[in-house]
């Protein structure tokens, strides 16, 4: 940081040197030329007033004289006979034109032979102006000699303007000395300021770097301190948030491993136990053997479903499964899903009721949408209320162009603080994980992954004691 600020100061000083010292003569000469051209325009206006309106001539001449004094110009105007019409000379004897003409009262009545030569030069050029640099002698510095021709009612008039055109060497030398002192002062002041700023900025960044190294070594309780600057404070807030999320992710990972281990170990233990029972006890008893084999088959199916759901969720989150966009009848899909739950509804006294219908085809991945509806209904049955009713609502939202499926139960509901986490894998409202007998604990996480992958709006609405409604929206055919 310190070196960057010093480099900036040096660059700015170099730019100032180029503009104020190296390029100063050229800049000065260009400025002088612009002022002389402006003076020639004022001179033409004054000449016009002189030939047409004497009342306007005096104020114009006064303005031209003020302009010449302000810009150190001497102006001599002649007619086509080389007779001087008026002069303005705030430079006195240092004016090159004064040196040539040595004006007197006779200059206003008799032609000037010297100026006649310059006037004749206009006969050889097509332009209305020309200029060149002159150096009369060692006592007079280089000057700009500028000539301008103004034609007033076919009568030519000639304005000759002189002004210093070069900076004095002493002026440049003074500027160079002054600039050298400025360089020393600015470098010292800039160095001190750069050091202080670098120190103020680097201290909180060094602390953040040390905290980041601790975080990299596995410490989850690291706190990134703020530094009193907006950008550093924002960075500290971001890093603290990231640290909290890393801690949450680490906890979720540990919970996930524990839950998966529990879900896999339990069926494997039961399969092993019942296999030993068949081998040692019920091998010769067909009835007991079939009971034990039925338990083994049930546990194998549960284990297979868990592994399938884990693979599905992993594929969706890893973006390795391609969703197929196609047109299909959502009403038919809902009826098929409800039909697949007939065994559950008949044995557990559960009733699934459909309200409304979708009058248009929808566009999406039929298999994945079906999986979302299955998981929603399965979850509603798991937490069904005393009325044993699951409501499936079908709505068309014309404003958004989506079909909406809502699955509602009348169970205990979910507290507001727990709602954002129901989509997490193995998340339980009571935080005490128990092995799911009706599912794998991954259903809602799979729903979330499918909806986000397909761009389907989804969500949950719940109130403690009144039940829960999960919904998903599928685009209608355009």
DOKOLVEX-828465 format. One record per residue: y negated, z, x negated of N, C-alpha, C in turn. Coordinates in steps of 0.05 Angstrom, whole numbers, padded with zeros to 5 digits, always signed. Layout:
BEGIN
YZXYZXYZX/...
END
This chain:
BEGIN
+00024+00000-00017+00000+00000+00000-00025+00000-00017/-00025+00017-00038-00048+00019-00056-00053-00008-00069/-00032-00020-00080-00035-00046-00093-00045-00068-00074/-00036-00067-00049-00044-00087-00029-00074-00085-00024/-00084-00060-00021-00112-00057-00015-00129-00065-00039/-00120-00058-00063-00135-00066-00087-00135-00097-00089/-00113-00109-00084-00111-00139-00084-00130-00151-00064/-00133-00139-00041-00151-00148-00020-00180-00146-00030/-00187-00124-00042-00214-00120-00052-00221-00140-00073/-00202-00145-00092-00206-00164-00114-00209-00192-00102/-00193-00199-00082-00195-00225-00069-00223-00229-00056/-00232-00209-00042-00258-00211-00029-00280-00213-00050/-00278-00198-00072-00298-00201-00093-00298-00229-00105/-00274-00240-00109-00272-00267-00120-00285-00287-00101/-00281-00283-00075-00293-00301-00055-00323-00299-00056/-00334-00274-00058-00363-00270-00059-00374-00283-00085/-00359-00281-00107-00369-00293-00132-00370-00323-00129/-00351-00335-00116-00351-00364-00113-00375-00373-00096/-00380-00358-00074-00401-00366-00056-00429-00359-00067/-00432-00336-00079-00458-00327-00087-00467-00335-00116/-00447-00340-00133-00454-00347-00161-00447-00376-00167/-00421-00382-00164-00412-00408-00173-00422-00431-00155/-00421-00427-00129-00430-00448-00111-00459-00444-00102/-00473-00424-00113-00500-00419-00104-00519-00442-00109/-00519-00455-00132-00538-00478-00136-00534-00500-00116/-00509-00508-00112-00503-00529-00093-00511-00522-00065/-00505-00496-00057-00513-00487-00031-00543-00487-00028/-00557-00478-00049-00586-00477-00048-00598-00505-00045/-00587-00524-00060-00598-00552-00059-00593-00564-00032/-00570-00559-00020-00565-00569+00007-00584-00557+00027/-00589-00531+00024-00608-00518+00043-00636-00530+00039/-00644-00535+00014-00671-00546+00009-00673-00574+00022/-00652-00590+00018-00653-00617+00030-00655-00616+00060/-00641-00598+00073-00644-00595+00102-00672-00588+00110/-00685-00570+00095-00712-00562+00102-00731-00585+00098/-00727-00600+00076-00745-00623+00072-00742-00644+00094/-00717-00649+00103-00714-00668+00124-00727-00658+00150/-00725-00632+00155-00739-00621+00178-00769-00624+00175/-00780-00620+00151-00808-00623+00146-00817-00652+00151/-00800-00672+00144-00807-00700+00148-00809-00706+00178/-00793-00693+00194-00794-00697+00224-00821-00685+00234/-00828-00661+00224-00854-00649+00232-00877-00667+00223/-00874-00679+00199-00896-00696+00188-00899-00721+00206/-00878-00732+00216-00880-00756+00233-00894-00749+00259/-00887-00725+00270-00901-00716+00294-00931-00713+00289/-00938-00702+00266-00966-00698+00259-00981-00724+00255/-00967-00744+00243-00979-00770+00239-00984-00783+00266/-00965-00781+00284-00969-00792+00311-00993-00780+00325/-00996-00753+00323-01019-00739+00335-01045-00748+00322/-01044-00753+00296-01068-00762+00281-01078-00789+00290/-01059-00806+00298-01067-00834+00305-01072-00836+00335/-01065-00816+00351-01068-00819+00380-01085-00798+00393/-01083-00773+00384-01097-00752+00398-01107-00731+00378/-01133-00732+00372-01144-00714+00352-01141-00684+00360/-01141-00680+00386-01138-00652+00396-01111-00641+00390/-01091-00658+00390-01064-00650+00383-01059-00649+00353/-01075-00663+00339-01071-00665+00310-01074-00639+00296/-01096-00625+00302-01102-00600+00288-01080-00579+00292/-01070-00573+00316-01049-00554+00319-01023-00563+00305/-01017-00589+00306-00993-00599+00293-00996-00596+00262/-01020-00602+00252-01024-00599+00223-01022-00570+00215/-01032-00552+00232-01030-00524+00226-01001-00514+00226/-00985-00524+00245-00957-00516+00245-00942-00527+00221/-00949-00552+00213-00936-00564+00190-00944-00549+00164/-00969-00540+00163-00978-00524+00140-00963-00498+00138/-00959-00485+00161-00945-00459+00161-00916-00463+00152/-00904-00485+00162-00876-00491+00154-00874-00496+00124/-00894-00511+00113-00894-00517+00085-00897-00491+00068/-00915-00474+00077-00919-00448+00063-00894-00431+00063/-00881-00430+00087-00857-00413+00089-00834-00424+00072/-00833-00450+00067-00810-00461+00053-00818-00473+00025/-00843-00467+00016-00852-00476-00011-00850-00506-00014/-00863-00520+00004-00863-00550+00004-00892-00560+00000/-00895-00582-00014-00920-00596-00015-00916-00624-00002/-00935-00632+00015-00932-00656+00031-00957-00673+00028/-00953-00698+00022-00976-00718+00020-00969-00742+00037/-00987-00750+00054-00983-00772+00073-01002-00794+00066/-00991-00819+00063-01007-00843+00057-01002-00864+00078/-01022-00882+00080-01018-00905+00098-01007-00928+00081/-01005-00952+00093-00993-00975+00079-01011-00986+00057/-01036-00977+00056-01054-00985+00034-01054-00965+00011/-01036-00945+00012-01034-00925-00008-01058-00906-00008/-01071-00904+00014-01094-00886+00017-01084-00860+00030/-01091-00837+00018-01081-00812+00028-01094-00805+00055/-01078-00795+00074-01088-00788+00101-01091-00758+00103/-01073-00742+00093-01076-00713+00092-01056-00702+00072/-01062-00678+00063-01044-00665+00043-01041-00636+00050/-01017-00625+00044-01012-00597+00047-00998-00588+00021/-01011-00570+00006-01000-00563-00020-01002-00533-00026/-00984-00517-00015-00984-00489-00022-00973-00483-00050/-00961-00503-00063-00950-00500-00090-00971-00502-00112/-00994-00514-00105-01016-00517-00125-01008-00537-00147/-01015-00531-00172-01011-00549-00194-00982-00552-00202/-00964-00534-00191-00935-00536-00198-00922-00558-00181/-00936-00570-00162-00925-00591-00146-00925-00617-00162/-00903-00631-00163-00900-00656-00178-00919-00677-00168/-00923-00679-00141-00941-00699-00130-00970-00693-00138/-00977-00668-00138-01004-00661-00148-01007-00669-00177/-00986-00665-00193-00986-00673-00221-00990-00703-00224/-00978-00719-00205-00981-00748-00207-01008-00757-00198/-01016-00748-00174-01039-00759-00161-01066-00747-00170/-01064-00721-00176-01089-00706-00181-01109-00711-00160/-01103-00704-00135-01120-00711-00112-01148-00702-00113/-01165-00719-00102-01194-00713-00101-01205-00726-00075/-01230-00723-00071-01243-00736-00048-01239-00766-00048/-01238-00778-00072-01234-00807-00075-01207-00816-00065/-01187-00797-00065-01160-00804-00057-01159-00811-00027/-01179-00802-00011-01179-00807+00018-01193-00834+00024/-01204-00847+00003-01218-00873+00008-01207-00896-00009/-01195-00889-00031-01185-00910-00050-01155-00909-00052/-01142-00932-00056-01113-00932-00059-01104-00918-00084/-01081-00906-00084-01069-00894-00107-01048-00913-00119/-01054-00921-00144-01036-00941-00156-01008-00929-00161/-01006-00904-00168-00980-00892-00173-00964-00891-00147/-00977-00881-00125-00962-00878-00100-00956-00906-00089/-00972-00926-00096-00966-00953-00086-00939-00962-00096/-00932-00954-00121-00906-00962-00132-00883-00950-00116/-00886-00925-00107-00865-00912-00091-00864-00925-00064/-00888-00933-00053-00888-00945-00027-00874-00972-00028/-00877-00987-00050-00865-01013-00052-00834-01011-00053/-00824-00987-00062-00795-00984-00062-00783-00986-00035/-00799-00979-00014-00788-00982+00013-00783-01011+00021/-00797-01029+00008-00793-01057+00014-00766-01067+00005/-00754-01052-00014-00728-01061-00025-00704-01047-00012/-00709-01029+00006-00687-01014+00019-00690-01017+00049/-00668-01013+00063-00668-01014+00092-00672-00987+00105/-00668-00966+00089-00670-00939+00100-00699-00931+00105/-00703-00910+00122-00730-00899+00126-00736-00876+00108/-00717-00869+00090-00722-00847+00072-00705-00850+00047/-00715-00838+00025-00699-00836+00000-00709-00812-00015/-00692-00803-00034-00700-00779-00049-00686-00781-00076/-00698-00766-00095-00686-00763-00122-00697-00738-00135/-00684-00730-00157-00693-00706-00170-00710-00713-00194/-00732-00698-00198-00750-00703-00220-00755-00677-00236/-00760-00680-00261-00767-00657-00279-00792-00666-00295/-00816-00659-00285-00841-00669-00297-00843-00661-00327/-00840-00636-00333-00842-00627-00361-00829-00600-00364/-00831-00588-00387-00818-00562-00392-00830-00539-00376/-00855-00542-00368-00869-00521-00353-00863-00522-00323/-00854-00545-00313-00848-00548-00284-00818-00552-00281/-00806-00535-00264-00777-00537-00259-00770-00562-00244/-00744-00568-00243-00735-00592-00229-00742-00591-00200/-00752-00613-00189-00760-00614-00161-00747-00637-00146/-00747-00635-00120-00737-00656-00103-00761-00674-00094/-00758-00700-00099-00779-00719-00091-00767-00733-00067/-00779-00729-00044-00769-00740-00019-00790-00758-00006/-00783-00782+00002-00801-00801+00015-00791-00809+00042/-00808-00809+00062-00801-00816+00089-00821-00835+00101/-00811-00856+00114-00829-00876+00126-00829-00872+00157/-00852-00870+00169-00855-00868+00198-00872-00892+00207/-00861-00908+00226-00875-00931+00236-00887-00923+00263/-00914-00923+00264-00928-00916+00289-00942-00941+00299/-00933-00952+00321-00945-00976+00333-00947-00998+00311/-00924-01003+00298-00921-01024+00278-00937-01019+00252/-00950-00996+00250-00965-00989+00225-00949-00968+00210/-00940-00974+00186-00924-00955+00171-00941-00934+00157/-00930-00909+00157-00942-00887+00143-00920-00874+00126/-00928-00863+00104-00909-00853+00084-00915-00823+00078/-00894-00807+00083-00896-00778+00077-00879-00773+00052/-00893-00761+00032-00879-00754+00007-00879-00723+00005/-00855-00713+00000-00851-00684+00000-00838-00675-00026/-00849-00654-00037-00838-00642-00062-00831-00613-00056/-00810-00603-00070-00803-00575-00069-00784-00569-00092/-00784-00544-00103-00765-00537-00124-00737-00542-00115/-00721-00554-00133-00694-00562-00126-00672-00548-00143/-00680-00532-00161-00660-00518-00178-00668-00489-00180/-00647-00472-00180-00652-00444-00185-00658-00440-00214/-00676-00421-00220-00682-00414-00247-00658-00401-00260/-00653-00407-00285-00631-00395-00299-00633-00365-00299/-00657-00354-00300-00661-00325-00300-00652-00313-00273/-00656-00328-00252-00647-00319-00225-00617-00316-00225/-00603-00336-00234-00573-00335-00235-00564-00313-00253/-00577-00309-00276-00569-00289-00294-00572-00261-00282/-00594-00257-00267-00598-00231-00254-00577-00226-00233/-00570-00247-00218-00549-00245-00198-00522-00238-00210/-00516-00251-00233-00491-00246-00247-00489-00217-00257/-00511-00207-00268-00511-00179-00277-00508-00160-00253/-00522-00166-00232-00521-00150-00208-00492-00150-00197/-00480-00174-00197-00453-00177-00186-00433-00161-00203/-00437-00161-00229-00419-00146-00247-00420-00116-00240/-00444-00105-00235-00446-00077-00227-00433-00073-00199/-00437-00092-00181-00425-00090-00155-00394-00089-00157/-00383-00106-00175-00354-00106-00179-00344-00079-00188/-00357-00067-00207-00349-00041-00217-00350-00020-00194/-00372-00020-00179-00375+00000-00158-00355-00004-00136/-00351-00029-00128-00332-00035-00106-00304-00029-00114/-00296-00036-00139-00269-00030-00148-00264+00000-00149/-00283+00015-00159-00280+00044-00159-00277+00056-00131/-00296+00048-00114-00296+00058-00087-00271+00049-00072/-00265+00023-00075-00241+00012-00062-00216+00025-00071/-00214+00031-00098-00191+00044-00108-00187+00072-00097/-00209+00087-00095-00207+00114-00084-00199+00113-00054/-00212+00096-00039-00205+00093-00011-00177+00084-00007/-00168+00064-00023-00141+00054-00022-00121+00076-00028/-00126+00092-00048-00108+00114-00055-00106+00134-00032/-00129+00141-00020-00128+00161+00002-00113+00150+00026/-00119+00124+00033-00105+00112+00056-00075+00110+00051/-00069+00101+00026-00040+00097+00020-00026+00124+00021/-00039+00145+00011-00027+00172+00012-00023+00182+00040/-00044+00178+00057-00042+00187+00085-00020+00172+00100/-00017+00146+00094+00003+00130+00108+00031+00134+00097/+00032+00138+00071+00059+00139+00058+00073+00165+00064/+00059+00187+00066+00072+00213+00070+00089+00214+00095/+00078+00206+00119+00096+00207+00142+00119+00186+00140/+00114+00163+00126+00135+00144+00123+00157+00154+00105/+00149+00169+00084+00169+00180+00066+00186+00201+00081/+00173+00217+00098+00188+00236+00114+00207+00222+00133/+00198+00200+00145+00215+00185+00163+00239+00173+00148/+00234+00164+00123+00255+00152+00107+00276+00174+00101/+00267+00198+00094+00286+00220+00088+00302+00227+00113/+00289+00228+00136+00303+00234+00161+00323+00212+00168/+00316+00187+00162+00334+00164+00167+00359+00166+00150/+00355+00175+00125+00378+00178+00107+00397+00200+00117/+00385+00222+00128+00402+00243+00139+00417+00233+00164/+00403+00217+00180+00416+00205+00203+00440+00187+00195/+00435+00172+00174+00456+00154+00164+00480+00169+00153/+00476+00194+00145+00498+00211+00134+00512+00225+00157/+00503+00222+00182+00518+00233+00204+00505+00256+00219/+00481+00265+00210+00468+00286+00224+00455+00275+00249/+00462+00287+00272+00453+00277+00298+00428+00292+00308/+00421+00314+00296+00398+00330+00305+00373+00324+00289/+00371+00301+00277+00348+00294+00261+00323+00289+00279/+00300+00299+00270+00275+00294+00285+00256+00279+00267/+00245+00257+00277+00226+00241+00262+00198+00250+00269/+00183+00261+00249+00157+00272+00253+00136+00250+00256/+00116+00255+00273+00094+00237+00277+00074+00240+00254/+00058+00218+00250+00039+00218+00227+00010+00218+00233/+00003+00219+00259-00025+00219+00266-00037+00192+00270/-00022+00171+00266-00031+00143+00271-00015+00131+00294/-00028+00115+00309-00015+00104+00333+00011+00090+00327/+00010+00072+00307+00034+00056+00301+00056+00074+00290/+00050+00093+00273+00070+00111+00262+00081+00129+00284/+00063+00139+00302+00072+00155+00324+00091+00140+00342/+00085+00115+00347+00103+00098+00364+00130+00094+00350/+00129+00090+00323+00153+00087+00308+00170+00112+00309/+00157+00135+00307+00171+00161+00308+00184+00165+00335/+00169+00158+00357+00180+00161+00384+00205+00143+00387/+00202+00118+00377+00225+00099+00379+00249+00109+00364/+00245+00119+00339+00267+00129+00324+00280+00154+00336/+00263+00172+00347+00274+00195+00361+00290+00188+00385/+00280+00167+00400+00295+00158+00423+00322+00146+00414/+00321+00130+00392+00345+00118+00382+00365+00139+00373/+00355+00160+00361+00372+00182+00352+00386+00195+00376/+00371+00200+00397+00382+00212+00421+00404+00194+00433/+00398+00167+00433+00417+00149+00445+00442+00147+00427/+00439+00149+00401+00462+00149+00383+00479+00173+00388/+00466+00196+00392+00481+00221+00398+00496+00218+00425/+00482+00206+00445+00496+00202+00471+00519+00183+00468/+00515+00162+00453+00537+00142+00449+00560+00155+00434/+00554+00172+00415+00575+00185+00400+00591+00204+00418/+00576+00219+00435+00590+00236+00454+00607+00220+00474/+00595+00198+00484+00611+00181+00503+00635+00170+00489/+00632+00162+00464+00655+00152+00449+00677+00173+00447/+00669+00197+00440+00689+00219+00438+00702+00224+00465/+00686+00225+00486+00697+00229+00513+00716+00206+00521/+00707+00181+00514+00724+00158+00521+00751+00160+00507/+00750+00166+00481+00776+00168+00466+00793+00190+00477/+00780+00213+00485+00796+00235+00496+00808+00227+00523/+00792+00214+00540+00802+00206+00566+00824+00185+00564/+00819+00166+00547+00840+00145+00544+00866+00157+00533/+00863+00174+00513+00886+00187+00502+00901+00203+00523/+00885+00217+00540+00898+00233+00562+00912+00214+00581/+00899+00193+00589+00911+00175+00609+00936+00160+00598/+00936+00155+00572+00959+00141+00561+00981+00161+00554/+00973+00184+00545+00994+00204+00537+01009+00214+00561/+00995+00218+00584+01008+00230+00607+01031+00212+00618/+01026+00186+00623+01049+00170+00632+01071+00167+00611/+01063+00165+00586+01084+00163+00565+01101+00188+00565/+01088+00212+00568+01103+00237+00568+01122+00238+00592/+01112+00229+00616+01128+00230+00639+01151+00210+00637/+01145+00186+00626+01166+00166+00623+01187+00177+00604/+01179+00189+00582+01199+00200+00564+01215+00222+00576/+01201+00240+00591+01215+00262+00604+01236+00253+00624/+01227+00234+00642+01246+00225+00662+01268+00208+00651/+01262+00194+00629+01284+00179+00616+01305+00198+00605/+01296+00221+00593+01315+00241+00584+01331+00253+00607/+01317+00257+00629+01330+00269+00653+01352+00250+00663/+01346+00224+00663+01366+00204+00671+01390+00205+00652/+01383+00207+00627+01405+00207+00607+01422+00232+00608/+01408+00256+00613+01423+00281+00611+01432+00292+00638/+01417+00285+00659+01423+00299+00685+01432+00280+00707/+01414+00260+00712+01418+00243+00737+01431+00217+00731/+01442+00213+00708+01454+00187+00702+01477+00180+00720/+01492+00200+00729+01515+00194+00747+01509+00199+00776/+01484+00208+00782+01477+00213+00810+01458+00191+00818/+01467+00171+00834+01450+00148+00842+01424+00156+00855/+01425+00176+00873+01401+00183+00888+01380+00194+00869/+01387+00214+00852+01368+00226+00834+01359+00206+00813/+01378+00189+00804+01371+00169+00784+01350+00150+00794/+01354+00141+00820+01334+00123+00832+01306+00137+00835/+01306+00163+00842+01281+00178+00844+01267+00178+00816/+01283+00185+00796+01271+00186+00769+01262+00159+00759/+01277+00138+00766+01269+00111+00758+01243+00102+00773/+01241+00112+00798+01217+00106+00813+01192+00118+00800/+01195+00143+00791+01172+00156+00777+01165+00141+00752/+01186+00133+00737+01181+00118+00712+01167+00092+00718/+01176+00078+00740+01163+00052+00747+01134+00057+00755/+01128+00078+00770+01101+00084+00779+01083+00089+00754/+01094+00105+00735+01078+00111+00712+01073+00086+00694/+01093+00069+00693+01090+00044+00678+01069+00026+00691/+01069+00025+00717+01049+00009+00732+01021+00020+00727/+01019+00047+00728+00993+00060+00723+00983+00054+00695/+01001+00056+00676+00994+00051+00648+00986+00021+00644/+01001+00003+00657+00995-00025+00655+00967-00031+00668/+00961-00018+00690+00935-00022+00703+00912-00012+00686/+00917+00011+00673+00897+00022+00655+00891+00003+00632/+00912-00007+00620+00908-00025+00597+00895-00051+00606/+00902-00061+00631+00890-00085+00641+00860-00081+00646/+00853-00058+00658+00824-00052+00663+00809-00049+00637/+00821-00036+00617+00808-00033+00591+00803-00060+00579/+00823-00078+00580+00819-00105+00569+00798-00121+00584/+00798-00119+00611+00778-00133+00627+00750-00123+00620/+00746-00097+00619+00720-00086+00612+00711-00094+00584/+00730-00093+00565+00723-00101+00538+00715-00130+00536/+00729-00148+00550+00723-00176+00550+00696-00181+00563/+00689-00168+00585+00664-00172+00598+00641-00163+00580/+00644-00139+00567+00623-00129+00551+00620-00144+00524/+00642-00156+00515+00641-00170+00490+00633-00199+00494/+00628-00207+00520+00618-00234+00526+00639-00256+00517/+00664-00249+00521+00685-00269+00514+00697-00282+00538/+00690-00273+00562+00701-00284+00587+00679-00301+00600/+00686-00326+00607+00667-00344+00619+00669-00342+00649/+00646-00336+00663+00646-00336+00692+00644-00364+00703/+00660-00369+00724+00661-00396+00736+00643-00395+00761/+00624-00414+00762+00606-00416+00785+00618-00436+00805/+00624-00427+00829+00635-00445+00849+00626-00435+00877/+00629-00452+00897+00623-00445+00924+00647-00433+00938/+00643-00412+00953+00666-00400+00968+00655-00385+00992/+00674-00378+01010+00668-00364+01035+00671-00334+01030/+00649-00320+01030+00650-00291+01025+00664-00276+01047/+00662-00284+01072+00676-00271+01094+00706-00271+01090/+00716-00294+01080+00745-00296+01076+00754-00278+01053/+00738-00276+01032+00745-00259+01009+00746-00230+01019/+00726-00221+01035+00726-00193+01044+00751-00187+01061/+00758-00206+01079+00782-00202+01096+00807-00200+01079/+00809-00217+01058+00832-00216+01041+00834-00189+01026/+00812-00179+01017+00811-00153+01003+00820-00131+01022/+00809-00131+01046+00816-00110+01066+00846-00112+01072/+00857-00136+01074+00885-00140+01079+00902-00128+01057/+00892-00129+01032+00908-00119+01009+00908-00088+01010/+00891-00076+01025+00890-00046+01027+00906-00036+01051/+00922-00054+01064+00936-00046+01089+00955-00022+01084/+00968-00023+01061+00987-00001+01056+00973+00025+01054/+00950+00025+01040+00934+00049+01037+00923+00059+01064/+00912+00040+01080+00900+00048+01105+00920+00058+01125/+00945+00048+01123+00965+00056+01142+00978+00083+01135/+00980+00089+01109+00992+00114+01100+00973+00137+01097/+00948+00132+01092+00928+00153+01088+00908+00156+01111/+00913+00143+01133+00896+00145+01156+00867+00138+01149/+00864+00116+01136+00838+00105+01128+00833+00081+01145/+00808+00078+01155+00801+00055+01171+00777+00041+01157/+00780+00015+01152+00759-00002+01140+00748-00020+01161/+00722-00017+01167+00708-00032+01188+00688-00051+01175/+00688-00077+01184+00669-00097+01174+00647-00101+01195/+00622-00100+01186+00599-00103+01203+00584-00128+01193/+00579-00147+01211+00563-00171+01204+00580-00192+01191/+00567-00215+01185+00581-00236+01171+00560-00254+01156/+00571-00270+01137+00554-00288+01122+00558-00316+01133/+00536-00329+01142+00538-00355+01155+00538-00378+01136/+00533-00374+01111+00532-00395+01091+00551-00389+01068/+00558-00410+01054+00574-00406+01030+00557-00393+01008/+00571-00379+00990+00557-00367+00967+00566-00381+00942/+00551-00377+00920+00557-00390+00895+00561-00368+00874/+00584-00367+00861+00590-00348+00841+00619-00350+00831/+00628-00331+00816+00655-00330+00807+00672-00315+00828/+00689-00330+00842+00703-00319+00865+00722-00296+00856/+00736-00299+00834+00755-00279+00825+00740-00253+00817/+00718-00256+00803+00703-00232+00794+00689-00218+00817/+00678-00234+00836+00666-00221+00860+00687-00206+00876/+00710-00218+00878+00732-00204+00892+00739-00178+00878/+00739-00178+00852+00746-00154+00837+00725-00132+00842/+00699-00140+00843+00678-00120+00849+00682-00108+00877/+00688-00125+00897+00692-00114+00924+00717-00096+00925/+00738-00103+00911+00762-00086+00910+00756-00059+00898/+00741-00059+00876+00734-00034+00863+00716-00017+00880/+00697-00030+00894+00679-00015+00912+00695-00001+00934/+00713-00016+00947+00729-00005+00969+00748+00016+00959/+00760+00011+00936+00778+00031+00924+00763+00057+00918/+00739+00055+00908+00723+00079+00902+00715+00093+00928/+00709+00078+00949+00701+00090+00975+00725+00105+00987/+00749+00094+00984+00773+00107+00995+00778+00133+00979/+00774+00132+00953+00779+00156+00936+00761+00179+00944/+00736+00173+00953+00717+00194+00960+00710+00193+00990/+00729+00186+01006+00724+00182+01034+00718+00209+01048/+00702+00207+01069+00695+00232+01084+00716+00240+01104/+00710+00261+01119+00729+00271+01139+00735+00251+01161/+00716+00233+01166+00720+00213+01187+00740+00191+01179/+00747+00190+01154+00766+00170+01145+00757+00141+01148/+00730+00137+01148+00719+00111+01154+00705+00099+01129/+00711+00074+01124+00697+00059+01103+00683+00035+01117/+00657+00033+01114+00642+00011+01126+00636-00010+01106/+00641-00036+01113+00634-00059+01096+00614-00076+01111/+00590-00077+01102+00568-00092+01115+00563-00118+01100/+00560-00139+01115+00554-00165+01104+00526-00174+01115/+00508-00179+01097+00480-00186+01105+00471-00211+01090/+00454-00227+01104+00441-00249+01090+00411-00242+01088/+00401-00243+01063+00373-00237+01058+00358-00263+01054/+00344-00273+01074+00331-00299+01072+00309-00300+01052/+00295-00277+01049+00272-00277+01030+00280-00282+01001/+00303-00271+00994+00313-00274+00966+00334-00296+00963/+00346-00305+00985+00367-00325+00983+00393-00314+00973/+00399-00288+00979+00424-00275+00970+00440-00265+00994/+00466-00264+00991+00484-00250+01010+00490-00223+00998/+00488-00202+01015+00491-00175+01005+00516-00162+01018/+00533-00150+01001+00557-00136+01010+00552-00106+01004/+00554-00089+01025+00551-00060+01022+00577-00047+01029/+00586-00028+01013+00610-00013+01019+00602+00017+01020/+00606+00029+01044+00595+00056+01050+00617+00075+01057/+00616+00099+01044+00634+00120+01052+00617+00144+01062/+00630+00163+01075+00616+00186+01086+00626+00211+01073/+00630+00210+01046+00640+00232+01031+00618+00251+01023/+00623+00265+01001+00604+00286+00992+00578+00275+00981/+00578+00250+00973+00554+00238+00961+00550+00246+00932/+00529+00235+00920+00524+00239+00892+00495+00250+00889/+00492+00270+00872+00466+00282+00867+00448+00261+00853/+00422+00263+00858+00403+00243+00848+00404+00241+00817/+00408+00264+00803+00408+00264+00774+00433+00251+00763/+00454+00249+00780+00479+00237+00771+00482+00208+00777/+00465+00198+00795+00467+00170+00804+00466+00150+00780/+00447+00152+00761+00446+00132+00739+00471+00131+00722/+00489+00151+00724+00512+00152+00705+00538+00145+00718/+00538+00138+00745+00563+00133+00758+00576+00107+00747/+00560+00090+00734+00571+00065+00723+00584+00069+00696/+00582+00093+00684+00593+00098+00658+00624+00101+00660/+00638+00093+00639+00667+00096+00638+00675+00125+00639/+00693+00131+00657+00704+00158+00660+00684+00179+00668/+00661+00171+00677+00641+00191+00685+00650+00206+00710/+00649+00232+00709+00656+00249+00731+00632+00267+00738/+00626+00269+00764+00603+00285+00773+00606+00314+00764/+00630+00325+00765+00634+00353+00758+00638+00356+00728/+00637+00334+00713+00640+00334+00684+00667+00343+00674/+00685+00352+00692+00712+00360+00684+00731+00338+00690/+00740+00324+00669+00756+00300+00673+00784+00308+00683/+00793+00294+00704+00820+00296+00714+00832+00268+00715/+00857+00266+00711+00870+00240+00710+00868+00228+00738/+00859+00203+00740+00857+00189+00765+00884+00179+00774/+00892+00187+00798+00918+00177+00808+00915+00152+00824/+00892+00147+00835+00888+00122+00851+00875+00100+00835/+00866+00106+00811+00853+00086+00795+00853+00093+00766/+00837+00079+00750+00837+00083+00721+00812+00096+00711/+00792+00100+00729+00766+00111+00720+00748+00090+00707/+00756+00065+00708+00740+00043+00696+00729+00024+00717/+00735+00029+00742+00728+00009+00763+00698+00003+00765/+00682+00024+00766+00653+00020+00769+00641+00008+00743/+00652+00016+00720+00642+00004+00695+00648-00026+00694/+00672-00034+00705+00678-00062+00706+00659-00076+00726/+00653-00064+00748+00634-00076+00768+00607-00081+00755/+00598-00061+00740+00572-00064+00726+00572-00087+00707/+00594-00088+00691+00596-00110+00671+00596-00137+00684/+00611-00140+00706+00613-00166+00720+00586-00174+00732/+00572-00154+00745+00547-00160+00758+00526-00168+00737/+00524-00154+00715+00504-00160+00695+00511-00186+00681/+00537-00192+00677+00544-00217+00665+00538-00241+00683/+00543-00238+00709+00538-00259+00728+00510-00261+00739/+00494-00240+00733+00466-00240+00743+00465-00232+00772/+00485-00216+00782+00485-00208+00810+00471-00181+00813/+00450-00179+00829+00438-00153+00833+00458-00133+00845/+00457-00109+00835+00476-00088+00845+00463-00061+00844/+00476-00041+00856+00465-00015+00856+00480+00005+00873/+00470+00029+00875+00482+00050+00890+00461+00066+00904/+00466+00074+00929+00448+00091+00945+00465+00114+00955/+00456+00139+00949+00472+00162+00956+00455+00185+00963/+00466+00203+00980+00452+00227+00988+00474+00249+00991/+00469+00271+00978+00489+00293+00978+00495+00301+01007/+00521+00302+01014+00529+00311+01040+00530+00289+01061/+00520+00264+01054+00519+00243+01074+00534+00218+01065/+00543+00217+01040+00559+00194+01032+00544+00176+01012/+00558+00154+01005+00548+00136+00984+00552+00108+00993/+00533+00090+00985+00535+00062+00990+00532+00046+00964/+00552+00031+00957+00550+00012+00934+00545-00016+00945/+00529-00032+00930+00523-00059+00940+00522-00078+00917/+00526-00104+00924+00524-00126+00905+00513-00150+00921/+00497-00167+00907+00485-00190+00920+00494-00215+00906/+00503-00235+00922+00512-00261+00911+00494-00283+00921/+00486-00302+00904+00467-00323+00913+00480-00341+00935/+00464-00346+00956+00473-00365+00977+00471-00394+00967/+00487-00411+00978+00486-00439+00971+00459-00450+00979/+00445-00464+00960+00418-00474+00966+00418-00498+00986/
END
